[in-house]
Amino acid sequence: MSPGRDAVSGWLAAQRSRLLADLEALVRIPSVSADPARAAAMREAADWLSARLAAIGLQNVRRLAAGGHPAVYADWLQAPAAPTVLVYGHYDVQPPDPLDRWLSPPFEPTVRDGRLYARGVSDDKGPTLTALGALEAFLAVEGRLPLNVKLLLEGEEEVGSRTLSAILAAHPDLLAADVVLSADGARWRPDLATVNVGSRGIVALELTVRTAAKDLHSGRYGGPVANPLHVMCALIASLHDARGRVAVLGFYDGVREPSAEDRAMLSAIPFDEAAFFAGLGAAPGAGEAGYSALELNWLRPTLEVNGMWGGYMGAGSKTVIPCEAHAKITCRLVAGQDPPTVARAIERHLQARCPSYAGISVAYGDHGAAAYALPPGHPALAAVEAVLAERSGRQPLRVWIGGTLPLSAMVLETLGIDTVTFSFSTADEDYHAPNEFFRLASFDEGLTAWVALLRRLGALPAAAFAPFRRR
Amino acid sequence: MSPGRDAVSGWLAAQRSRLLADLEALVRIPSVSADPARAAAMREAADWLSARLAAIGLQNVRRLAAGGHPAVYADWLQAPAAPTVLVYGHYDVQPPDPLDRWLSPPFEPTVRDGRLYARGVSDDKGPTLTALGALEAFLAVEGRLPLNVKLLLEGEEEVGSRTLSAILAAHPDLLAADVVLSADGARWRPDLATVNVGSRGIVALELTVRTAAKDLHSGRYGGPVANPLHVMCALIASLHDARGRVAVLGFYDGVREPSAEDRAMLSAIPFDEAAFFAGLGAAPGAGEAGYSALELNWLRPTLEVNGMWGGYMGAGSKTVIPCEAHAKITCRLVAGQDPPTVARAIERHLQARCPSYAGISVAYGDHGAAAYALPPGHPALAAVEAVLAERSGRQPLRVWIGGTLPLSAMVLETLGIDTVTFSFSTADEDYHAPNEFFRLASFDEGLTAWVALLRRLGALPAAAFAPFRRR
């Protein structure tokens, strides 16, 4: 190990408590992008990051916006022969609801058993500040970075990255790079070195059923009049067949069955289905029949109701026949599925099954992204695998994720480049649920891993990426 | 018309503005039984009534309580050969929410277009004071009542009469009577003289579906894991068949088809189904096939979901697979159905259809009452019909109500007597909604109608009721 490397690592060790205090300061800011009442907190988080980026020596700090919460941008471009990476993270967080399930308040970071608990600490403020810490260490110790870095910290990841595509499209030269290194996403398991090579897409829609002009008393009107909750249930129940398969005509158009290679890759992965279900307090049997749990999560599309409501939800009973019912639906998509085409197929299915005594309306979310797959021979994938192998002593496994990284598809479409995820959050960290946490050990591990990855990529010629440019 | 009758009517006409001022005073007291913050107002309303009852010359004024808001009792028992009637009303009111929909404040009585607007004015303070006004008129003009009267003014009608049964059971001698005259309930339509001869019963339950120990991310877990909203929808959808019939085994046990007499009675009623649905902004076709709207509302039982919820209900989308889903269910019951038996049949249906990967629990509400039917030959029914016929010039129509009057079933069970409703509120007076009102013409009409009814019942021998005592 070179003296430089020792010095960077030493700097990180010495600064550890200050870096952690920075993370705590950032997660105290309730930057919930979905909540209009949190607009001031969104600005505060962007300000906090902008100030940090300038303070550590990054240049050209600015905001990029396209009508929504802005992304924070900065760069350092003084390594002419080296590749250019676009480091991605996000500063917005999920809503903290249900608040009553949190053991400590969501925006008061609390350490318990080596874990830092707070909304957004794992998704994605912790991983984002991990990458930032590595950049700071290089600049502080060596006065330079080993390659050209552009940083793009989004403010709308948790609301479907609704303006990110416009931001990317509006700044093709500013954001041009050889590859995106994403500090978002999550390691699949804490006990296994893995690298993500693909993610599912997503499409969202919201269904409203209406049956009358106003809520009605169930005694005075019950019997002849329709109940929108009954209609809603029948419609939702019609979306899956008895074997757990989505029953929407055209839903699976373009979807290929897992190949022999896919199945071989999956079978190489140590995965205990019984332990998986037991760990969730859940039981198998609900998914599409004929597929393993990993196939269902990574290689098969889903249609899920994420929320449903109507009528009286308070204590006791209220004898009301509501006039409306609502359901929020998202689908996870795989290669071959086009988000708007899937949404329209679902709407057609629902419209065709809506009884004459009800009316439905379907609103399309802006939450759409196609599935993504990283080319197997990509040099950034090789670099990530080498870093992880070096640190764990064995070759990391290639895995998919069942979630969506809308970024990858957008970046491919707008900038023509691929995205490698390099995040040190872990998928069990309850990042869309109460009691989200980030392992402090992951923070430490991530800081030095980012240092190693940036060095390794900096040693490659920029030309190594040319064959993988998609345009 | 006897001079006495003229004098009583003349007294009512002379006292009209004072009687109306009394009603305004009572509706200014926000006696919302469901709201613990209104406990003082509940006491104030009971005090106000107690003072009025004593002032008009009723005796033995007291409160009867069984752990909840007390009922106010008073009597006048100085007509030894005449029948004894138990006059029922209630002084508690529905919560006024949603407040922003009221055109004038709910507890500031306001006259507009011959209607008095205020929470509780139609249900049931107006009808209660109508009966009281008639008693006062007799006592003021004639110094006596034409029959024995016991008065029971409940304080928990709007919270399911939760202690009324205990109050009735605890005072069998005090409350013993030949018939109950209820000033609660509502005339079916403003344009038609009707008398209620039956009401549906009710039973409530709440279903919870659980599929995991906590909410899960739809990307990371979606595919292999169960979604409780999907399970809930399939279960709820299974409760009705394609023809709108409740599909629960045993649900219709004991239910008889409408008889030829029932159908003849219903067909005599002018009822425009198209106008009924149009007025609600609704469409026909959802109810059990083969029955008219009135049959469905009055003579057929229902199973309704009154509220359902689970997962994310806020703005935008949240990619969550919730771990729980909830539904509130009530059934309106007809003769032959036992509330707890029906609830257990529904639970068995749900348990039998719950998939292996979900767990359900069913909680029973305390909101249970059997259906009630007044015997067709009851002398109090004949008296009410005669009074209404005399005043409208034609025989009133016998109608059912689709709602529940728990009082009738409780009185039958505890006191062994029947209940005749004699209320001058009307079913369109928004009594569980914003802008509740009471027609001032109904107040005037009710005062003299109560006078006529009490005279007519007082002319009957007490023995006329003996054949109808249920025990």
Contacts between the chains, C-beta under 8 A, distances in Angstrom:
chain1	res1	chain2	res2	distance
A	34	B	314	7.1
A	34	B	315	6.4
A	34	B	316	4.8
A	34	B	318	7.6
A	35	B	314	8.0
A	35	B	315	7.7
A	36	B	315	7.9
A	94	B	318	7.1
A	95	B	314	6.5
A	95	B	318	6.9
A	97	B	312	7.8
A	97	B	314	7.1
A	159	B	316	5.6
A	160	B	316	7.8
A	160	B	317	7.0
A	186	B	220	7.8
A	199	B	219	7.9
A	200	B	219	6.6
A	202	B	219	7.7
A	202	B	319	7.2
A	204	B	317	4.5
A	206	B	317	7.7
A	211	B	282	6.0
A	211	B	283	7.8
A	211	B	286	7.5
A	212	B	280	5.0
A	212	B	281	5.2
A	212	B	282	4.2
A	213	B	280	6.3
A	213	B	281	2.9
A	213	B	282	7.5
A	214	B	280	7.7
A	214	B	281	7.4
A	216	B	280	6.6
A	217	B	403	6.7
A	217	B	432	6.2
A	218	B	302	7.3
A	218	B	304	5.1
A	218	B	306	6.4
A	218	B	330	6.2
A	218	B	332	6.6
A	218	B	403	8.0
A	219	B	200	6.6
A	219	B	202	7.7
A	219	B	332	6.2
A	219	B	401	6.9
A	219	B	402	4.9
A	219	B	403	2.5
A	219	B	404	5.8
A	220	B	297	7.6
A	220	B	401	7.4
A	220	B	402	5.6
A	220	B	403	5.6
A	220	B	427	6.3
A	221	B	280	7.1
A	221	B	297	6.9
A	221	B	402	7.1
A	222	B	297	6.8
A	222	B	302	4.6
A	222	B	304	5.5
A	222	B	332	5.4
A	222	B	402	6.0
A	223	B	287	5.4
A	223	B	288	7.5
A	223	B	291	7.9
A	223	B	293	7.4
A	223	B	295	7.9
A	223	B	296	3.3
A	223	B	297	4.3
A	223	B	298	7.8
A	223	B	300	5.7
A	223	B	302	5.2
A	223	B	332	7.3
A	223	B	402	6.2
A	224	B	273	7.9
A	224	B	276	7.5
A	224	B	277	7.7
A	224	B	284	6.7
A	224	B	286	7.5
A	224	B	287	4.7
A	224	B	293	3.8
A	224	B	296	4.5
A	224	B	297	5.7
A	225	B	277	7.8
A	225	B	280	6.5
A	225	B	282	5.2
A	225	B	286	6.5
A	225	B	287	7.5
A	226	B	282	6.4
A	226	B	283	7.1
A	226	B	285	7.5
A	226	B	286	3.4
A	227	B	286	7.0
A	227	B	304	5.5
A	227	B	305	6.3
A	229	B	236	7.2
A	229	B	305	4.2
A	229	B	307	7.7
A	229	B	308	5.1
A	229	B	327	7.7
A	230	B	236	6.8
A	230	B	237	7.6
A	230	B	239	7.9
A	230	B	240	6.4
A	230	B	286	7.6
A	230	B	304	7.9
A	230	B	305	6.3
A	231	B	286	8.0
A	232	B	233	7.3
A	232	B	308	7.8
A	233	B	232	7.2
A	233	B	233	4.1
A	233	B	234	7.7
A	233	B	236	3.9
A	233	B	237	4.5
A	233	B	305	7.5
A	233	B	308	7.7
A	234	B	233	7.7
A	234	B	237	4.5
A	236	B	229	7.1
A	236	B	230	6.8
A	236	B	233	3.9
A	236	B	237	7.9
A	237	B	230	7.6
A	237	B	233	4.6
A	237	B	234	4.5
A	237	B	236	8.0
A	237	B	237	4.1
A	239	B	230	7.9
A	240	B	230	6.4
A	273	B	224	7.9
A	276	B	224	7.5
A	277	B	224	7.7
A	277	B	225	7.7
A	280	B	212	4.9
A	280	B	213	6.3
A	280	B	214	7.7
A	280	B	216	6.6
A	280	B	221	7.1
A	280	B	225	6.5
A	281	B	212	5.2
A	281	B	213	2.9
A	281	B	214	7.3
A	281	B	323	7.8
A	282	B	211	6.0
A	282	B	212	4.2
A	282	B	213	7.5
A	282	B	225	5.2
A	282	B	226	6.3
A	282	B	357	7.0
A	283	B	211	7.9
A	283	B	226	7.2
A	283	B	356	6.2
A	283	B	357	4.1
A	283	B	358	7.9
A	284	B	224	6.7
A	284	B	357	6.5
A	285	B	226	7.5
A	285	B	355	6.7
A	285	B	356	5.4
A	285	B	357	4.4
A	286	B	211	7.5
A	286	B	224	7.4
A	286	B	225	6.5
A	286	B	226	3.5
A	286	B	227	7.1
A	286	B	230	7.7
A	286	B	355	7.1
A	286	B	357	4.6
A	286	B	358	7.9
A	287	B	223	5.3
A	287	B	224	4.6
A	287	B	225	7.4
A	288	B	223	7.4
A	291	B	223	7.9
A	293	B	223	7.4
A	293	B	224	3.8
A	295	B	223	7.9
A	296	B	223	3.2
A	296	B	224	4.5
A	297	B	220	7.4
A	297	B	221	6.9
A	297	B	222	6.9
A	297	B	223	4.3
A	297	B	224	5.7
A	298	B	223	7.9
A	300	B	223	5.6
A	302	B	218	7.2
A	302	B	222	4.5
A	302	B	223	5.2
A	304	B	218	4.9
A	304	B	222	5.5
A	304	B	227	5.5
A	304	B	230	7.8
A	304	B	319	8.0
A	304	B	321	5.9
A	305	B	227	6.3
A	305	B	229	4.2
A	305	B	230	6.3
A	305	B	233	7.5
A	305	B	311	6.9
A	306	B	218	6.3
A	306	B	311	5.2
A	306	B	312	5.3
A	306	B	317	6.5
A	306	B	318	5.9
A	306	B	319	6.1
A	306	B	320	5.3
A	306	B	321	7.2
A	306	B	322	7.7
A	307	B	229	7.7
A	307	B	310	6.9
A	307	B	311	3.5
A	307	B	312	3.8
A	307	B	313	5.0
A	307	B	318	7.0
A	307	B	320	7.4
A	307	B	322	7.4
A	308	B	229	5.1
A	308	B	232	7.8
A	308	B	233	7.7
A	308	B	308	6.5
A	308	B	309	6.8
A	308	B	310	5.8
A	308	B	311	6.3
A	308	B	313	8.0
A	308	B	325	7.3
A	309	B	308	6.8
A	309	B	309	4.4
A	309	B	310	7.7
A	309	B	313	4.7
A	310	B	307	6.9
A	310	B	308	5.8
A	310	B	309	7.7
A	311	B	305	6.9
A	311	B	306	5.2
A	311	B	307	3.5
A	311	B	308	6.4
A	311	B	328	7.2
A	312	B	306	5.3
A	312	B	307	3.8
A	312	B	328	6.3
A	313	B	307	5.0
A	313	B	309	4.7
A	313	B	326	7.6
A	313	B	328	7.8
A	316	B	160	8.0
A	316	B	365	7.3
A	316	B	367	7.8
A	317	B	204	4.4
A	317	B	206	7.8
A	317	B	306	6.5
A	317	B	328	5.8
A	317	B	330	6.1
A	317	B	365	5.2
A	317	B	367	5.3
A	318	B	306	6.0
A	318	B	307	7.1
A	318	B	328	7.7
A	319	B	202	7.2
A	319	B	306	6.2
A	319	B	330	5.6
A	319	B	403	7.7
A	319	B	404	7.9
A	320	B	306	5.3
A	320	B	307	7.4
A	321	B	304	5.9
A	321	B	306	7.2
A	322	B	306	7.6
A	322	B	307	7.4
A	323	B	281	7.8
A	325	B	308	7.4
A	326	B	313	7.5
A	327	B	229	7.7
A	328	B	311	7.2
A	328	B	312	6.2
A	328	B	313	7.8
A	328	B	317	5.7
A	328	B	318	7.6
A	330	B	218	6.2
A	330	B	317	6.1
A	330	B	319	5.6
A	332	B	218	6.6
A	332	B	219	6.2
A	332	B	222	5.4
A	332	B	223	7.3
A	355	B	285	6.7
A	355	B	286	7.0
A	356	B	283	6.3
A	356	B	285	5.4
A	357	B	282	7.0
A	357	B	283	4.1
A	357	B	284	6.5
A	357	B	285	4.3
A	357	B	286	4.6
A	358	B	283	7.8
A	358	B	286	7.8
A	365	B	316	7.4
A	365	B	317	5.2
A	367	B	316	7.9
A	367	B	317	5.2
A	401	B	219	6.8
A	401	B	220	7.2
A	402	B	219	4.9
A	402	B	220	5.6
A	402	B	221	7.1
A	402	B	222	6.0
A	402	B	223	6.2
A	403	B	217	6.6
A	403	B	218	7.9
A	403	B	219	2.4
A	403	B	220	5.6
A	403	B	319	7.7
A	404	B	219	5.7
A	404	B	319	7.8
A	427	B	220	5.2
A	430	B	214	7.6
A	431	B	217	7.2
A	432	B	215	7.6
A	432	B	217	4.6
A	432	B	318	7.1
A	432	B	319	6.6
A	432	B	320	6.0
A	433	B	214	6.0
A	433	B	215	4.9
A	433	B	216	7.4
A	433	B	217	7.3
A	433	B	320	7.5
A	434	B	214	7.8
A	434	B	215	7.8
